[in-house]
Amino acid sequence: MNDSDPIDALDDEVAAAAFRRLVRHLQHRHDAQNIDLMGLAGFCRNCLADWIRDAGFAGDRAQARAAIHGMPFDEWKAQYQSEATPEQIARMEESVKKNAPGH
């Protein structure tokens, strides 16, 4: 943590509420494909699942993904995920290169 970083200064309850709102927003916006999130911002729902595990979530990868997706990942993928185009994959690869180490 960095004491001069305003994000680190956020109260844990405030940060948790904002995180839950983000996750619920993504659970509602199935049209926002993971590949597009990766291409634009370098993270997606699956990254959030990994991050909660890194933060101490007691469940396994499948349980973390179900918590973030609001259902088992295989079910979410079958219902909402479309096939990625070569352009989307290229955009994602370029975007991920911009991520800070450890993200």
Biopython code that builds the backbone (N, CA, C, O; Angstrom):
import numpy as np
from Bio.PDB.StructureBuilder import StructureBuilder

atoms = [
    (1, "MET", "N", (0.836, -1.193, 0.000)),
    (1, "MET", "CA", (0.000, 0.000, 0.000)),
    (1, "MET", "C", (0.871, 1.243, 0.000)),
    (1, "MET", "O", (1.986, 1.264, 0.521)),
    (2, "ASN", "N", (0.314, 2.266, -0.604)),
    (2, "ASN", "CA", (1.000, 3.546, -0.699)),
    (2, "ASN", "C", (0.127, 4.584, -0.006)),
    (2, "ASN", "O", (-0.971, 4.884, -0.474)),
    (3, "ASP", "N", (0.604, 5.133, 1.101)),
    (3, "ASP", "CA", (-0.199, 6.077, 1.885)),
    (3, "ASP", "C", (-0.611, 7.315, 1.095)),
    (3, "ASP", "O", (-1.614, 7.949, 1.421)),
    (4, "SER", "N", (0.151, 7.664, 0.061)),
    (4, "SER", "CA", (-0.196, 8.854, -0.714)),
    (4, "SER", "C", (-1.162, 8.545, -1.862)),
    (4, "SER", "O", (-1.599, 9.459, -2.562)),
    (5, "ASP", "N", (-1.494, 7.290, -2.057)),
    (5, "ASP", "CA", (-2.427, 6.896, -3.119)),
    (5, "ASP", "C", (-3.847, 6.962, -2.573)),
    (5, "ASP", "O", (-4.163, 6.261, -1.611)),
    (6, "PRO", "N", (-4.714, 7.789, -3.163)),
    (6, "PRO", "CA", (-6.081, 7.919, -2.633)),
    (6, "PRO", "C", (-6.870, 6.606, -2.666)),
    (6, "PRO", "O", (-7.782, 6.421, -1.860)),
    (7, "ILE", "N", (-6.539, 5.712, -3.565)),
    (7, "ILE", "CA", (-7.233, 4.417, -3.606)),
    (7, "ILE", "C", (-6.905, 3.611, -2.355)),
    (7, "ILE", "O", (-7.782, 2.971, -1.774)),
    (8, "ASP", "N", (-5.638, 3.644, -1.942)),
    (8, "ASP", "CA", (-5.251, 2.932, -0.719)),
    (8, "ASP", "C", (-5.878, 3.564, 0.520)),
    (8, "ASP", "O", (-6.037, 2.895, 1.541)),
    (9, "ALA", "N", (-6.230, 4.828, 0.443)),
    (9, "ALA", "CA", (-6.829, 5.527, 1.581)),
    (9, "ALA", "C", (-8.333, 5.267, 1.695)),
    (9, "ALA", "O", (-8.940, 5.599, 2.714)),
    (10, "LEU", "N", (-8.940, 4.680, 0.661)),
    (10, "LEU", "CA", (-10.371, 4.387, 0.726)),
    (10, "LEU", "C", (-10.672, 3.436, 1.877)),
    (10, "LEU", "O", (-9.929, 2.487, 2.127)),
    (11, "ASP", "N", (-11.751, 3.700, 2.560)),
    (11, "ASP", "CA", (-12.243, 2.792, 3.581)),
    (11, "ASP", "C", (-12.579, 1.456, 2.912)),
    (11, "ASP", "O", (-13.112, 1.439, 1.802)),
    (12, "ASP", "N", (-12.273, 0.346, 3.573)),
    (12, "ASP", "CA", (-12.526, -0.969, 2.989)),
    (12, "ASP", "C", (-13.999, -1.178, 2.647)),
    (12, "ASP", "O", (-14.308, -1.825, 1.647)),
    (13, "GLU", "N", (-14.910, -0.644, 3.454)),
    (13, "GLU", "CA", (-16.340, -0.780, 3.156)),
    (13, "GLU", "C", (-16.704, -0.055, 1.870)),
    (13, "GLU", "O", (-17.489, -0.564, 1.071)),
    (14, "VAL", "N", (-16.149, 1.110, 1.667)),
    (14, "VAL", "CA", (-16.401, 1.888, 0.451)),
    (14, "VAL", "C", (-15.836, 1.144, -0.757)),
    (14, "VAL", "O", (-16.510, 1.003, -1.777)),
    (15, "ALA", "N", (-14.607, 0.672, -0.639)),
    (15, "ALA", "CA", (-13.973, -0.056, -1.743)),
    (15, "ALA", "C", (-14.745, -1.332, -2.065)),
    (15, "ALA", "O", (-14.942, -1.664, -3.234)),
    (16, "ALA", "N", (-15.176, -2.038, -1.041)),
    (16, "ALA", "CA", (-15.935, -3.272, -1.257)),
    (16, "ALA", "C", (-17.270, -2.980, -1.939)),
    (16, "ALA", "O", (-17.690, -3.725, -2.825)),
    (17, "ALA", "N", (-17.933, -1.912, -1.537)),
    (17, "ALA", "CA", (-19.211, -1.552, -2.157)),
    (17, "ALA", "C", (-19.019, -1.203, -3.635)),
    (17, "ALA", "O", (-19.831, -1.583, -4.478)),
    (18, "ALA", "N", (-17.960, -0.492, -3.937)),
    (18, "ALA", "CA", (-17.679, -0.137, -5.332)),
    (18, "ALA", "C", (-17.351, -1.387, -6.139)),
    (18, "ALA", "O", (-17.802, -1.522, -7.277)),
    (19, "PHE", "N", (-16.578, -2.295, -5.571)),
    (19, "PHE", "CA", (-16.248, -3.547, -6.246)),
    (19, "PHE", "C", (-17.515, -4.353, -6.528)),
    (19, "PHE", "O", (-17.700, -4.853, -7.638)),
    (20, "ARG", "N", (-18.384, -4.477, -5.531)),
    (20, "ARG", "CA", (-19.634, -5.226, -5.724)),
    (20, "ARG", "C", (-20.495, -4.581, -6.804)),
    (20, "ARG", "O", (-21.134, -5.280, -7.591)),
    (21, "ARG", "N", (-20.515, -3.266, -6.843)),
    (21, "ARG", "CA", (-21.286, -2.569, -7.877)),
    (21, "ARG", "C", (-20.704, -2.851, -9.251)),
    (21, "ARG", "O", (-21.456, -3.084, -10.198)),
    (22, "LEU", "N", (-19.385, -2.836, -9.385)),
    (22, "LEU", "CA", (-18.738, -3.168, -10.654)),
    (22, "LEU", "C", (-19.093, -4.582, -11.082)),
    (22, "LEU", "O", (-19.458, -4.803, -12.237)),
    (23, "VAL", "N", (-18.994, -5.539, -10.177)),
    (23, "VAL", "CA", (-19.290, -6.926, -10.515)),
    (23, "VAL", "C", (-20.752, -7.078, -10.922)),
    (23, "VAL", "O", (-21.048, -7.751, -11.910)),
    (24, "ARG", "N", (-21.661, -6.471, -10.184)),
    (24, "ARG", "CA", (-23.092, -6.572, -10.534)),
    (24, "ARG", "C", (-23.370, -5.907, -11.886)),
    (24, "ARG", "O", (-24.203, -6.382, -12.657)),
    (25, "HIS", "N", (-22.680, -4.825, -12.160)),
    (25, "HIS", "CA", (-22.811, -4.164, -13.465)),
    (25, "HIS", "C", (-22.387, -5.126, -14.574)),
    (25, "HIS", "O", (-23.087, -5.268, -15.577)),
    (26, "LEU", "N", (-21.255, -5.779, -14.396)),
    (26, "LEU", "CA", (-20.781, -6.731, -15.403)),
    (26, "LEU", "C", (-21.695, -7.950, -15.501)),
    (26, "LEU", "O", (-21.853, -8.517, -16.582)),
    (27, "GLN", "N", (-22.296, -8.355, -14.390)),
    (27, "GLN", "CA", (-23.239, -9.472, -14.426)),
    (27, "GLN", "C", (-24.488, -9.101, -15.232)),
    (27, "GLN", "O", (-25.107, -9.962, -15.858)),
    (28, "HIS", "N", (-24.845, -7.847, -15.214)),
    (28, "HIS", "CA", (-25.999, -7.365, -15.980)),
    (28, "HIS", "C", (-25.643, -7.146, -17.452)),
    (28, "HIS", "O", (-26.471, -7.387, -18.331)),
    (29, "ARG", "N", (-24.427, -6.695, -17.723)),
    (29, "ARG", "CA", (-24.014, -6.331, -19.079)),
    (29, "ARG", "C", (-23.317, -7.496, -19.783)),
    (29, "ARG", "O", (-22.115, -7.464, -20.050)),
    (30, "HIS", "N", (-24.106, -8.513, -20.068)),
    (30, "HIS", "CA", (-23.560, -9.678, -20.764)),
    (30, "HIS", "C", (-23.070, -9.324, -22.162)),
    (30, "HIS", "O", (-22.253, -10.041, -22.738)),
    (31, "ASP", "N", (-23.566, -8.226, -22.702)),
    (31, "ASP", "CA", (-23.133, -7.806, -24.042)),
    (31, "ASP", "C", (-21.686, -7.326, -24.046)),
    (31, "ASP", "O", (-21.055, -7.272, -25.101)),
    (32, "ALA", "N", (-21.161, -6.980, -22.887)),
    (32, "ALA", "CA", (-19.756, -6.583, -22.786)),
    (32, "ALA", "C", (-18.928, -7.866, -22.712)),
    (32, "ALA", "O", (-18.745, -8.442, -21.640)),
    (33, "GLN", "N", (-18.438, -8.295, -23.859)),
    (33, "GLN", "CA", (-17.690, -9.541, -23.958)),
    (33, "GLN", "C", (-16.353, -9.433, -23.231)),
    (33, "GLN", "O", (-15.733, -8.369, -23.220)),
    (34, "ASN", "N", (-15.914, -10.522, -22.632)),
    (34, "ASN", "CA", (-14.614, -10.542, -21.961)),
    (34, "ASN", "C", (-13.497, -10.151, -22.910)),
    (34, "ASN", "O", (-12.598, -9.404, -22.523)),
    (35, "ILE", "N", (-13.531, -10.636, -24.143)),
    (35, "ILE", "CA", (-12.472, -10.326, -25.110)),
    (35, "ILE", "C", (-12.430, -8.823, -25.394)),
    (35, "ILE", "O", (-11.353, -8.257, -25.586)),
    (36, "ASP", "N", (-13.590, -8.180, -25.420)),
    (36, "ASP", "CA", (-13.624, -6.734, -25.654)),
    (36, "ASP", "C", (-13.110, -5.966, -24.433)),
    (36, "ASP", "O", (-12.398, -4.972, -24.574)),
    (37, "LEU", "N", (-13.472, -6.431, -23.237)),
    (37, "LEU", "CA", (-12.935, -5.816, -22.019)),
    (37, "LEU", "C", (-11.416, -5.941, -21.996)),
    (37, "LEU", "O", (-10.712, -4.990, -21.654)),
    (38, "MET", "N", (-10.920, -7.114, -22.359)),
    (38, "MET", "CA", (-9.464, -7.324, -22.405)),
    (38, "MET", "C", (-8.824, -6.406, -23.443)),
    (38, "MET", "O", (-7.762, -5.835, -23.195)),
    (39, "GLY", "N", (-9.459, -6.264, -24.593)),
    (39, "GLY", "CA", (-8.904, -5.436, -25.653)),
    (39, "GLY", "C", (-8.901, -3.960, -25.314)),
    (39, "GLY", "O", (-8.034, -3.212, -25.768)),
    (40, "LEU", "N", (-9.858, -3.548, -24.527)),
    (40, "LEU", "CA", (-9.973, -2.134, -24.174)),
    (40, "LEU", "C", (-9.213, -1.785, -22.894)),
    (40, "LEU", "O", (-8.511, -0.777, -22.831)),
    (41, "ALA", "N", (-9.365, -2.632, -21.878)),
    (41, "ALA", "CA", (-8.844, -2.282, -20.558)),
    (41, "ALA", "C", (-7.797, -3.251, -20.015)),
    (41, "ALA", "O", (-7.195, -2.985, -18.974)),
    (42, "GLY", "N", (-7.574, -4.362, -20.697)),
    (42, "GLY", "CA", (-6.558, -5.303, -20.244)),
    (42, "GLY", "C", (-6.976, -6.166, -19.068)),
    (42, "GLY", "O", (-6.128, -6.776, -18.417)),
    (43, "PHE", "N", (-8.276, -6.227, -18.786)),
    (43, "PHE", "CA", (-8.796, -7.126, -17.750)),
    (43, "PHE", "C", (-10.214, -7.509, -18.114)),
    (43, "PHE", "O", (-10.858, -6.843, -18.924)),
    (44, "CYS", "N", (-10.701, -8.588, -17.514)),
    (44, "CYS", "CA", (-12.070, -9.035, -17.767)),
    (44, "CYS", "C", (-12.624, -9.684, -16.499)),
    (44, "CYS", "O", (-12.004, -9.629, -15.437)),
    (45, "ARG", "N", (-13.772, -10.285, -16.627)),
    (45, "ARG", "CA", (-14.400, -10.955, -15.484)),
    (45, "ARG", "C", (-13.497, -12.044, -14.910)),
    (45, "ARG", "O", (-13.409, -12.206, -13.693)),
    (46, "ASN", "N", (-12.833, -12.783, -15.784)),
    (46, "ASN", "CA", (-11.953, -13.853, -15.311)),
    (46, "ASN", "C", (-10.778, -13.287, -14.520)),
    (46, "ASN", "O", (-10.325, -13.901, -13.553)),
    (47, "CYS", "N", (-10.287, -12.126, -14.926)),
    (47, "CYS", "CA", (-9.226, -11.464, -14.161)),
    (47, "CYS", "C", (-9.730, -11.106, -12.769)),
    (47, "CYS", "O", (-9.020, -11.303, -11.783)),
    (48, "LEU", "N", (-10.945, -10.584, -12.683)),
    (48, "LEU", "CA", (-11.514, -10.251, -11.378)),
    (48, "LEU", "C", (-11.593, -11.494, -10.498)),
    (48, "LEU", "O", (-11.337, -11.427, -9.296)),
    (49, "ALA", "N", (-11.948, -12.630, -11.100)),
    (49, "ALA", "CA", (-11.991, -13.879, -10.342)),
    (49, "ALA", "C", (-10.603, -14.244, -9.829)),
    (49, "ALA", "O", (-10.451, -14.670, -8.684)),
    (50, "ASP", "N", (-9.595, -14.077, -10.675)),
    (50, "ASP", "CA", (-8.212, -14.339, -10.231)),
    (50, "ASP", "C", (-7.818, -13.377, -9.118)),
    (50, "ASP", "O", (-7.157, -13.774, -8.159)),
    (51, "TRP", "N", (-8.218, -12.123, -9.240)),
    (51, "TRP", "CA", (-7.852, -11.118, -8.252)),
    (51, "TRP", "C", (-8.480, -11.384, -6.897)),
    (51, "TRP", "O", (-7.845, -11.160, -5.866)),
    (52, "ILE", "N", (-9.733, -11.865, -6.883)),
    (52, "ILE", "CA", (-10.330, -12.163, -5.570)),
    (52, "ILE", "C", (-9.630, -13.358, -4.937)),
    (52, "ILE", "O", (-9.513, -13.429, -3.714)),
    (53, "ARG", "N", (-9.169, -14.288, -5.748)),
    (53, "ARG", "CA", (-8.397, -15.413, -5.202)),
    (53, "ARG", "C", (-7.072, -14.907, -4.646)),
    (53, "ARG", "O", (-6.655, -15.314, -3.561)),
    (54, "ASP", "N", (-6.405, -14.016, -5.390)),
    (54, "ASP", "CA", (-5.145, -13.439, -4.913)),
    (54, "ASP", "C", (-5.349, -12.693, -3.594)),
    (54, "ASP", "O", (-4.444, -12.629, -2.762)),
    (55, "ALA", "N", (-6.545, -12.132, -3.411)),
    (55, "ALA", "CA", (-6.842, -11.353, -2.207)),
    (55, "ALA", "C", (-7.274, -12.224, -1.028)),
    (55, "ALA", "O", (-7.489, -11.720, 0.074)),
    (56, "GLY", "N", (-7.401, -13.541, -1.261)),
    (56, "GLY", "CA", (-7.720, -14.423, -0.152)),
    (56, "GLY", "C", (-9.030, -15.182, -0.263)),
    (56, "GLY", "O", (-9.406, -15.873, 0.684)),
    (57, "PHE", "N", (-9.743, -15.083, -1.383)),
    (57, "PHE", "CA", (-10.968, -15.860, -1.573)),
    (57, "PHE", "C", (-10.651, -17.332, -1.334)),
    (57, "PHE", "O", (-9.688, -17.859, -1.890)),
    (58, "ALA", "N", (-11.454, -17.993, -0.514)),
    (58, "ALA", "CA", (-11.144, -19.361, -0.096)),
    (58, "ALA", "C", (-11.470, -20.414, -1.147)),
    (58, "ALA", "O", (-10.982, -21.541, -1.056)),
    (59, "GLY", "N", (-12.281, -20.076, -2.139)),
    (59, "GLY", "CA", (-12.691, -21.057, -3.132)),
    (59, "GLY", "C", (-11.659, -21.276, -4.214)),
    (59, "GLY", "O", (-10.648, -20.578, -4.292)),
    (60, "ASP", "N", (-11.937, -22.258, -5.046)),
    (60, "ASP", "CA", (-11.050, -22.544, -6.161)),
    (60, "ASP", "C", (-11.386, -21.625, -7.342)),
    (60, "ASP", "O", (-12.254, -20.757, -7.244)),
    (61, "ARG", "N", (-10.689, -21.833, -8.444)),
    (61, "ARG", "CA", (-10.858, -20.971, -9.621)),
    (61, "ARG", "C", (-12.301, -20.995, -10.132)),
    (61, "ARG", "O", (-12.861, -19.950, -10.462)),
    (62, "ALA", "N", (-12.894, -22.176, -10.195)),
    (62, "ALA", "CA", (-14.268, -22.298, -10.685)),
    (62, "ALA", "C", (-15.244, -21.548, -9.772)),
    (62, "ALA", "O", (-16.169, -20.896, -10.257)),
    (63, "GLN", "N", (-15.044, -21.639, -8.471)),
    (63, "GLN", "CA", (-15.919, -20.944, -7.524)),
    (63, "GLN", "C", (-15.739, -19.430, -7.628)),
    (63, "GLN", "O", (-16.710, -18.681, -7.530)),
    (64, "ALA", "N", (-14.515, -18.985, -7.823)),
    (64, "ALA", "CA", (-14.266, -17.548, -7.981)),
    (64, "ALA", "C", (-14.934, -17.029, -9.249)),
    (64, "ALA", "O", (-15.560, -15.969, -9.232)),
    (65, "ARG", "N", (-14.807, -17.766, -10.342)),
    (65, "ARG", "CA", (-15.452, -17.347, -11.590)),
    (65, "ARG", "C", (-16.967, -17.336, -11.445)),
    (65, "ARG", "O", (-17.624, -16.432, -11.961)),
    (66, "ALA", "N", (-17.531, -18.315, -10.760)),
    (66, "ALA", "CA", (-18.981, -18.339, -10.552)),
    (66, "ALA", "C", (-19.429, -17.141, -9.729)),
    (66, "ALA", "O", (-20.488, -16.571, -9.990)),
    (67, "ALA", "N", (-18.633, -16.754, -8.735)),
    (67, "ALA", "CA", (-18.975, -15.584, -7.918)),
    (67, "ALA", "C", (-18.991, -14.323, -8.775)),
    (67, "ALA", "O", (-19.890, -13.494, -8.633)),
    (68, "ILE", "N", (-18.025, -14.169, -9.649)),
    (68, "ILE", "CA", (-17.936, -12.969, -10.483)),
    (68, "ILE", "C", (-18.967, -12.989, -11.609)),
    (68, "ILE", "O", (-19.603, -11.972, -11.881)),
    (69, "HIS", "N", (-19.136, -14.131, -12.260)),
    (69, "HIS", "CA", (-20.074, -14.223, -13.383)),
    (69, "HIS", "C", (-21.532, -14.318, -12.940)),
    (69, "HIS", "O", (-22.441, -14.064, -13.730)),
    (70, "GLY", "N", (-21.756, -14.684, -11.676)),
    (70, "GLY", "CA", (-23.123, -14.832, -11.178)),
    (70, "GLY", "C", (-23.722, -16.182, -11.523)),
    (70, "GLY", "O", (-24.920, -16.396, -11.334)),
    (71, "MET", "N", (-22.909, -17.090, -12.023)),
    (71, "MET", "CA", (-23.318, -18.445, -12.399)),
    (71, "MET", "C", (-22.045, -19.218, -12.738)),
    (71, "MET", "O", (-20.988, -18.611, -12.909)),
    (72, "PRO", "N", (-22.127, -20.530, -12.837)),
    (72, "PRO", "CA", (-20.934, -21.274, -13.250)),
    (72, "PRO", "C", (-20.409, -20.752, -14.601)),
    (72, "PRO", "O", (-21.183, -20.439, -15.505)),
    (73, "PHE", "N", (-19.092, -20.669, -14.710)),
    (73, "PHE", "CA", (-18.478, -20.082, -15.901)),
    (73, "PHE", "C", (-18.888, -20.806, -17.178)),
    (73, "PHE", "O", (-19.161, -20.156, -18.187)),
    (74, "ASP", "N", (-18.935, -22.126, -17.156)),
    (74, "ASP", "CA", (-19.317, -22.863, -18.368)),
    (74, "ASP", "C", (-20.722, -22.481, -18.827)),
    (74, "ASP", "O", (-20.986, -22.373, -20.024)),
    (75, "GLU", "N", (-21.616, -22.279, -17.867)),
    (75, "GLU", "CA", (-22.989, -21.850, -18.182)),
    (75, "GLU", "C", (-22.974, -20.441, -18.771)),
    (75, "GLU", "O", (-23.632, -20.183, -19.778)),
    (76, "TRP", "N", (-22.225, -19.530, -18.147)),
    (76, "TRP", "CA", (-22.128, -18.159, -18.645)),
    (76, "TRP", "C", (-21.555, -18.148, -20.052)),
    (76, "TRP", "O", (-22.063, -17.462, -20.939)),
    (77, "LYS", "N", (-20.494, -18.913, -20.245)),
    (77, "LYS", "CA", (-19.822, -18.970, -21.540)),
    (77, "LYS", "C", (-20.772, -19.476, -22.627)),
    (77, "LYS", "O", (-20.809, -18.922, -23.726)),
    (78, "ALA", "N", (-21.539, -20.524, -22.324)),
    (78, "ALA", "CA", (-22.482, -21.088, -23.301)),
    (78, "ALA", "C", (-23.590, -20.101, -23.647)),
    (78, "ALA", "O", (-24.034, -20.041, -24.793)),
    (79, "GLN", "N", (-24.036, -19.331, -22.661)),
    (79, "GLN", "CA", (-25.155, -18.406, -22.880)),
    (79, "GLN", "C", (-24.740, -17.079, -23.501)),
    (79, "GLN", "O", (-25.488, -16.507, -24.294)),
    (80, "TYR", "N", (-23.554, -16.583, -23.150)),
    (80, "TYR", "CA", (-23.241, -15.197, -23.468)),
    (80, "TYR", "C", (-21.960, -14.959, -24.264)),
    (80, "TYR", "O", (-21.830, -13.912, -24.899)),
    (81, "GLN", "N", (-21.024, -15.883, -24.252)),
    (81, "GLN", "CA", (-19.744, -15.610, -24.907)),
    (81, "GLN", "C", (-19.795, -15.987, -26.376)),
    (81, "GLN", "O", (-20.188, -17.096, -26.736)),
    (82, "SER", "N", (-19.388, -15.039, -27.222)),
    (82, "SER", "CA", (-19.315, -15.312, -28.649)),
    (82, "SER", "C", (-17.871, -15.649, -29.018)),
    (82, "SER", "O", (-16.951, -15.391, -28.242)),
    (83, "GLU", "N", (-17.681, -16.217, -30.185)),
    (83, "GLU", "CA", (-16.345, -16.566, -30.666)),
    (83, "GLU", "C", (-15.548, -15.291, -30.917)),
    (83, "GLU", "O", (-16.054, -14.349, -31.527)),
    (84, "ALA", "N", (-14.328, -15.260, -30.457)),
    (84, "ALA", "CA", (-13.467, -14.090, -30.643)),
    (84, "ALA", "C", (-12.957, -14.055, -32.080)),
    (84, "ALA", "O", (-12.601, -15.078, -32.664)),
    (85, "THR", "N", (-12.935, -12.852, -32.623)),
    (85, "THR", "CA", (-12.388, -12.673, -33.967)),
    (85, "THR", "C", (-10.877, -12.489, -33.880)),
    (85, "THR", "O", (-10.355, -12.157, -32.817)),
    (86, "PRO", "N", (-10.176, -12.701, -34.981)),
    (86, "PRO", "CA", (-8.730, -12.435, -34.963)),
    (86, "PRO", "C", (-8.412, -10.987, -34.571)),
    (86, "PRO", "O", (-7.402, -10.731, -33.914)),
    (87, "GLU", "N", (-9.259, -10.051, -34.967)),
    (87, "GLU", "CA", (-9.047, -8.648, -34.611)),
    (87, "GLU", "C", (-9.184, -8.434, -33.109)),
    (87, "GLU", "O", (-8.397, -7.704, -32.507)),
    (88, "GLN", "N", (-10.183, -9.069, -32.508)),
    (88, "GLN", "CA", (-10.366, -8.943, -31.060)),
    (88, "GLN", "C", (-9.177, -9.540, -30.309)),
    (88, "GLN", "O", (-8.717, -8.970, -29.320)),
    (89, "ILE", "N", (-8.691, -10.663, -30.769)),
    (89, "ILE", "CA", (-7.543, -11.306, -30.126)),
    (89, "ILE", "C", (-6.305, -10.426, -30.247)),
    (89, "ILE", "O", (-5.550, -10.280, -29.285)),
    (90, "ALA", "N", (-6.092, -9.842, -31.416)),
    (90, "ALA", "CA", (-4.932, -8.957, -31.606)),
    (90, "ALA", "C", (-5.028, -7.732, -30.710)),
    (90, "ALA", "O", (-4.030, -7.318, -30.121)),
    (91, "ARG", "N", (-6.238, -7.136, -30.596)),
    (91, "ARG", "CA", (-6.451, -5.980, -29.726)),
    (91, "ARG", "C", (-6.183, -6.347, -28.270)),
    (91, "ARG", "O", (-5.572, -5.579, -27.527)),
    (92, "MET", "N", (-6.650, -7.532, -27.873)),
    (92, "MET", "CA", (-6.430, -7.996, -26.503)),
    (92, "MET", "C", (-4.933, -8.155, -26.234)),
    (92, "MET", "O", (-4.438, -7.706, -25.200)),
    (93, "GLU", "N", (-4.224, -8.783, -27.146)),
    (93, "GLU", "CA", (-2.786, -9.008, -26.953)),
    (93, "GLU", "C", (-2.033, -7.690, -26.821)),
    (93, "GLU", "O", (-1.134, -7.575, -25.987)),
    (94, "GLU", "N", (-2.385, -6.697, -27.630)),
    (94, "GLU", "CA", (-1.742, -5.388, -27.539)),
    (94, "GLU", "C", (-2.098, -4.689, -26.230)),
    (94, "GLU", "O", (-1.250, -4.050, -25.608)),
    (95, "SER", "N", (-3.337, -4.812, -25.824)),
    (95, "SER", "CA", (-3.789, -4.182, -24.592)),
    (95, "SER", "C", (-3.100, -4.769, -23.370)),
    (95, "SER", "O", (-2.666, -4.031, -22.485)),
    (96, "VAL", "N", (-2.997, -6.087, -23.316)),
    (96, "VAL", "CA", (-2.401, -6.752, -22.160)),
    (96, "VAL", "C", (-0.932, -6.353, -22.003)),
    (96, "VAL", "O", (-0.418, -6.318, -20.885)),
    (97, "LYS", "N", (-0.257, -6.054, -23.104)),
    (97, "LYS", "CA", (1.144, -5.608, -23.034)),
    (97, "LYS", "C", (1.288, -4.312, -22.237)),
    (97, "LYS", "O", (2.360, -4.029, -21.701)),
    (98, "LYS", "N", (0.226, -3.534, -22.157)),
    (98, "LYS", "CA", (0.243, -2.260, -21.439)),
    (98, "LYS", "C", (0.024, -2.412, -19.939)),
    (98, "LYS", "O", (0.225, -1.459, -19.187)),
    (99, "ASN", "N", (-0.385, -3.597, -19.497)),
    (99, "ASN", "CA", (-0.682, -3.798, -18.075)),
    (99, "ASN", "C", (0.575, -3.646, -17.230)),
    (99, "ASN", "O", (1.682, -3.973, -17.658)),
    (100, "ALA", "N", (0.371, -3.147, -16.030)),
    (100, "ALA", "CA", (1.463, -3.069, -15.062)),
    (100, "ALA", "C", (1.867, -4.478, -14.658)),
    (100, "ALA", "O", (1.030, -5.381, -14.676)),
    (101, "PRO", "N", (3.119, -4.688, -14.296)),
    (101, "PRO", "CA", (3.541, -6.017, -13.848)),
    (101, "PRO", "C", (2.667, -6.511, -12.688)),
    (101, "PRO", "O", (2.317, -5.747, -11.788)),
    (102, "GLY", "N", (2.328, -7.782, -12.730)),
    (102, "GLY", "CA", (1.524, -8.377, -11.662)),
    (102, "GLY", "C", (0.025, -8.215, -11.838)),
    (102, "GLY", "O", (-0.744, -8.601, -10.957)),
    (103, "HIS", "N", (-0.396, -7.662, -12.939)),
    (103, "HIS", "CA", (-1.830, -7.484, -13.170)),
    (103, "HIS", "C", (-2.298, -8.446, -14.190)),
    (103, "HIS", "O", (-3.481, -8.460, -14.529)),
]
sb = StructureBuilder()
sb.init_structure("model")
sb.init_model(0)
sb.init_chain("A")
sb.init_seg("    ")
for serial, (resi, resn, name, xyz) in enumerate(atoms, 1):
    if name == "N":
        sb.init_residue(resn, " ", resi, " ")
    sb.init_atom(name, np.array(xyz, "f"), 0.0, 1.0, " ", f" {name:<3s}", serial, name[0])
structure = sb.get_structure()
